[in-house]
């Protein structure tokens, strides 16, 4: 019997939001880092943030030695 948790992995992210619009909460500006990986990706709205988080493994460069 295969445990469903065997194929499940959790990624950790640091999301820094620098600006947001109180009148339009979907408008925000910041950067995303994935813990254990090198590099940051900027976002300029909620849709860009979601795109980064949903595909971050392929976009953020790996740290050397890992």
C-alpha positions in Angstrom: 0.0 0.0 0.0 1.4 3.4 -1.0 1.1 6.3 1.4 -0.2 9.5 -0.3 2.2 11.5 1.9 5.2 9.8 0.2 4.8 11.9 -2.9 3.7 15.1 -1.1 6.3 17.8 -0.6 6.0 21.2 1.1 7.8 24.2 -0.2 8.5 27.3 1.9 8.4 30.8 0.6 9.3 34.2 1.9 6.9 36.8 0.4 7.8 40.4 0.9 5.1 42.9 0.0 6.4 46.5 -0.3 3.3 48.3 -1.6 -0.4 47.7 -2.0 -3.4 49.7 -2.9 -6.1 49.8 -0.2 -8.8 50.5 -2.8 -7.7 47.6 -5.0 -6.1 44.8 -2.9 -5.2 42.9 -6.1 -2.6 45.6 -6.8 0.5 44.8 -4.8 4.2 44.9 -5.3 6.9 42.7 -3.8 9.3 39.8 -4.2 9.2 36.1 -3.6 12.1 33.8 -2.4 11.8 30.1 -2.0 13.6 28.9 1.1 16.7 26.9 0.2 17.0 28.4 -3.3 18.9 31.3 -4.5 17.3 34.3 -6.2 14.2 36.4 -6.0 11.3 37.1 -8.4 9.4 40.4 -8.4 5.6 40.6 -8.8 3.4 43.6 -9.5 -0.1 42.3 -8.8 -1.8 39.3 -7.2 -2.0 37.3 -10.5 1.8 37.6 -10.9 2.4 36.5 -7.3 0.1 33.4 -7.9 2.0 32.6 -11.1 5.3 32.7 -9.3 4.1 30.6 -6.4 2.5 28.0 -8.6 5.6 27.5 -10.7 8.4 28.7 -8.5 10.4 25.4 -8.6 11.2 25.8 -12.3 11.8 29.6 -12.1 14.1 30.1 -9.1 17.7 29.1 -9.5 19.1 26.4 -7.2 21.8 27.1 -4.7 25.1 25.6 -5.5 25.9 22.3 -3.8 22.2 21.2 -3.7 
